[in-house]
Amino acid sequence: MSIAYPQLYIKIMAKRSFSRSTLSQKTPDKMGKRSHHERSPKAGSSSSYWIYGKHAVQAALKNPNRVIHEFLATKEAASSFDKDERIQPQIVERERLDRLCERDAVHQGVCLRVEALEPPTIFEALGRPGAILVLDQVTDPRNIGAILRSAAAFGACALLVQDRNTPQESGAMAKAASGALDVVPIIREVNLSRALASLQKEDLWVVGLDAGGARLDGQSFGKRRVALVLGAEGAGLRRLTRESCDEIASVYMPGDMESLNVSNAAAVALYELIR
């Protein structure tokens, strides 16, 4: 299975005024005013890293906004890629890929060295249809990757995170996302409460997902667009984040379990919003 890169996201990111290289050459006084939404200076400036796994690599190759430096593959794995890819793989032994990836990584014989994607603003991301997912200090890259995969499957427009407490793009995140890292944009904001207020000003209904809330009912929202906020496992939503929500809801679980992994909860909640 390969994931086609949404044309709307391509158009949104193509409208950005400056490329990564252009920004690095301009002095602050020539770059103009910052966006209304303050973002961390780290966003979009991390060093290169290795994406691995066939679905993740295929999606990155199809993303015109992804800066690619190297494409390595075993002879067997290279045969599964099109000859007209924008970069052809260098054939290497599997042992070299083992050394490049994280310990116990399932690279499937392919690795791609890339730059992290430049995050869009909230306003750019809202140009896409669908709900928006907001993560409150979810720190496990594999959980974030799994959430991205569900977001792509259920048509969410973007993932919004607090930059300071969220890991940067990584091979583990890309592998867990199975290509969705290059499909669903990640917005990085400095202040999560202010970001939620901005969403509310754009007529989104902010729903915090937490134990003890009323049962989440997708049909009750009617035509309202929803921002779904999920907290870290164990800690849940922070107080200020919770107070910034329009309502608190929880997923219906008739069984004996009291909670779900955050990525599973995101998938169930997104399904409820669109069913």
N, C-alpha and C positions, 0 to 999 in steps of 0.2 A: 504494500500500500504506500502510495506517495501522497503528500499533501500539497495541493495547488495553492500558490500564494495569492491571496485575495487582491484583485485589481484595485479596489478602493484604497487599501492600505498603501499600495504602490503610488497612487496619485497623491495621497496625503503626504507621504514622506518625500516625494519628488518636489513638492512645493516649498520645502524648507530652504531658507534663503542662503545658507552657507553649508558647504561640505566640511567634513572633519579637517581636511588639510587647509582649507581657506581660513577656518576659525583659528587654527594654531598659528597662522602667520599674522593675524590682525591684532593690533593693540586694543586694549579695552575701550578707549575713547572712540574707536572706529566701528565697534561692534554694535552700537546702538543700545537702546534700553533693554533690560532683561524682561522676560515674560512676566505677565501679571502673577503667574504662579512661580514662586521661587523654587529653584531646584538646586540640588547639590552640585558643586563644581566637579565632583567625581563622575557625574553621569556622562556616559559616552566617551570617557577618556581612559578607561582601563586598558591594560596591556593585552596583547593577543593571547589566545588560549586555544586548546584543541577540542573540537567537537568530534564525537565518535558515534558509531552506530549508523546503519544504512538510512533509516528514515530521517534522522537528524541531519545527516550530511546532505541527503537529497533535497531537503527543504532549504537548507542554507545555500546550496548551489542555485536554486530557483529564485532566491530572494535577491533582486538587483541592488538592494541597499546594503547587502552584506559584503564587507571587505574581506577578501580571501587572499591568503599568502601562500599556503601550500596544501596540496592534496596528495595524501599518501594512501596506498591500498595494496593489498596482496594481489597476486595475479588472478586468483579465483574471484575475489570480490570486485576487482576492476571491471570484469566482464559484465556485471549487472548494471553498469552505468552507461548512459548514452554517449555515443562518439561525438555528439555535438555539444556536450557540456562546455560551459565557458572556460573551464580549466580542466586539463586532462591529468589523471593520477600518475604519480611517480610510483613505479612498482617497487615494493620493498618486502622484506621478510616479516613474518608475523611477530617475531621477537622484537623488532624495532618498535612496532606499534604498542606492544606490551609495555615497553619502557616509557613511552610517551603518555600513556593514559593513567588514570588513577588506579590504585591497587584493586584487583578483582573486577575491573571494568570489562564489560562485554562490548568490545569495539566492532565485532563482526568483520574485521579485516579492513576497516576504513577509518581514516582520521583526516580532519580538515582544520588547518590553523587559520583562525579568523580574528577579526576585531569585534568587540562588543557593539551591538546596534545602538544608535543614538536614540534615546527615549523621546517620544513625542510629548507635546503638552496635553493637558486635559482637553482643551478645545479641539485640538487636532484629532485625538482619539474618539471624541464624541461624534465626529463626522461619520464614523462607522455605525451600523445598526446594532441593537442588542443591549443587554444589561452590561454593567461594568462590575467587575469583582475587585474588592478592596481587601488587602491583607494587613492585619495589625500585628506586626512583629512575628510573622512566621519566618523562621530562620533556616529550616532544612531545605537545601536546594532540590532534593528529590521530591519533597512535598510540593514545592513551588512548580517544579516541572510537571508533576501529575495534575496540578490544578490548571496549568496552562493547557494541557491536553484536553481536559474536560471543557475548558472555556472555548477551545476551538471546536469541539464536538457539538456543543450546545449554542453556539453562535454569540458568545459574549464579545463585546467590542474591544475590551482591553483589561489589563490587570494593573491596579494602582497599588503601589507599595510606598512605605516610608524608607527613603534611601539609606539612612544611617543604620537601620536595624535589619536590612535585607541583604543577603549575599549577592555579589555581582554574578553575571552570567558565568557559567562553567560547563565543562563537559558533562558532569553528573546531572545538572539541571537540563541541559539540552537532550541528553539520552532519555531521561524520565519523561520529558515533554514529547518525545517521539516525533519531532518536526514542528510542534506547535510554538516553539520559541521564535521561529521565523514566520509565524502566522498571526499570533496574538501579540500586539505591542505591550510593553511594560512601561508604565508611567512611574517615574520616581520623583516623589515630592519630599520636601524637608519636613513640613508640618502636616500631619495626617488630618487633624481636626479642621484646619483651614481648607484643606483639599476637599473634605466632606462638605464644608459650607459652600465651596465653589460649585460642587455638584448640585447642591440644593438650589442654588441660584439659577442653575440651568434646568430647573424643573425635574430633577431626578428625586425619587423617593428613596431615602437611605434606610436600609433594613439591616440591623445588626443580627447576626446569627449567634445565639447563645442559649445555653440551657435555661429553662424556666420561662422562656418567652412563649407567646401564643403560637399556635400551630401555623407554620408557613403555608399559605394558600395562594398559589399563583394567580388563580382566577379573581381573587379579591382586588388585585391591583388594576384590573381593567386595562386601559391603554397607557397607564402611567409607566414611565421608564424607571427601572429599579437599579440602585447601586447596592450590591450585597456585600456586607462587611463580615469577615471571618477573623477570629483571633487565634493566637497561638494555642497549641494543645496544652492543656493543664491550666495555663493562666487565663485563657479566654480573652474577651475584650477588655482593654484597659478602661478605667473609669471615665476618662475624658472622651475616649472614643465612643463608649456606650452612650454617654450623655449627648453626643453629637448626632446620634441616629434619630430618625423619625419614629421608628418602632423597633422592638426587639422580638424576634421570632425564633422558632426552633423547628427542625425537621421532624416529621411524624415517624416515631419508632415504636411499633406495637410489641416488639419482642422484649427480651430480657436485658439487652444492652442499654446503658444509659448515655453512651456517647459514641461518636465515630471519629476516625482519623480525619484531620482537617481537609485532606484532599478528597476523601470519600464524601464528607459533608458538603463540600463545594459541588461535587457532581450531582448529588441528590437534590440540593437546593436549586441548581441551575435547571435540572429537569422539571422540577415543580414549577418554575417560572414560565416554562414554554409549553407545558403539556396542554 
